[in-house]
Amino acid sequence: MTALGFLYPGNSAEDEYPRMEQMLGSDVRLQVVHTDIGEDAHRVDALLEMGSAERLAAGVEELRLAGAEAVVWACTSGSFVFGWEGAHDQVRKLATTAGLPASSTSFAFVHAVREVGAVRVAVAATYPQDVAGHFEAFLKDAGAEVVSARGSGIVTAAEVGTWGREEVFALARDGDHPDAQALLLPDTALHTAAHVRDLEAELGKPVLTANQVTVWEGLRLARRRVNAPDLGTLFTKEPVVQVRG
C-alpha cells in the first residue's frame, strides 16, 4: 500500500481524489486534508496568504498520522504566485515541517510537462489574466516555451468548482494552440478527472490538469508508477529518456 498526502485548499473539487483513487486501480491511497484558504479569491495577495507556511503546516500532522509517504500542496495558484525561487522555498519548508518528501501542483506541472516530452505548451486557465501571467512566467523559468496563456477571469474557486463537462471542454478548446505540444489546465478547483481521456482524443495531444498532475507528482515522490489510461497520456507514457551529448 502506498499512502499519499494532499493539502487541499478549501472545498471545491476535492471529490476528484476518491475518484482518481478508484481510477488508479491499485494499492494507492489518496489522503486529503483541507487547509484554511482565508479569502477565496484568485488575487495575488490572497493567494500568497493562502499558500503561507503557517496555513500549510496546520494540516501536516494529520497526514503524517495517516501514514503518508509524501505530501503535495494541491494548489497551483497558491504556489506559482511565489515565483520560481519562492515556490521552491515553500516546498522546502513543507518538507521540513512534514519530515516527508514534498512538492506542489506548480512543480507537478513542470515535471509532468517533461514527462510527456513537451517543449511548447498552451495554458487554459480559469484565473484572471494577470494571475495566469504568473503561471506563464513560472513555466518559462522552468524552461518551457509557452505559446499561449489564456485567462478566463474567474475570481473564486467556488465558482470554478461548479463547472461541468461543457465548461471544461469550452475552456480547453479556447485555450489550446496549434503549436502547443500539450495543453495545461492549472486549477485544482476544476473537475477534470473524468474528462482527461476525452479531452486528449478531441485535441489530439496530452492534456495536463491540476488534480491529475498533483496525484501523479505524489506517486513520483513515492517512486511509484501506475498505469491508468483513463487519466490520460501522463499515466500511460513511458518516461522520456534524456539523451546527453
Buried (B, 14 or more C-beta within 10 A) or exposed (E): EBBBBBBBBBBBBBBBBEBBBEBBEEEBBBBBBBBEBBEBBBBBEBBBBBBBBEBBBBBBEBBBEBEBBBBBBBBBBBBBBBBBEBBBEBBEBBBEBBEBBBBBBBBBBBBBBBBBBBEBBBBBBBBBEEBBBBBBBBBEBBEBEBBBBBBBEBBBBBBBBEBEEEBBBEBBEEBBBEEBBBBBBBBBBBBBBBBBBBBBEBBEBBBBBBBBBBBBBBBBBBEBEBEBEBBBBBBBBEEEEEEEE
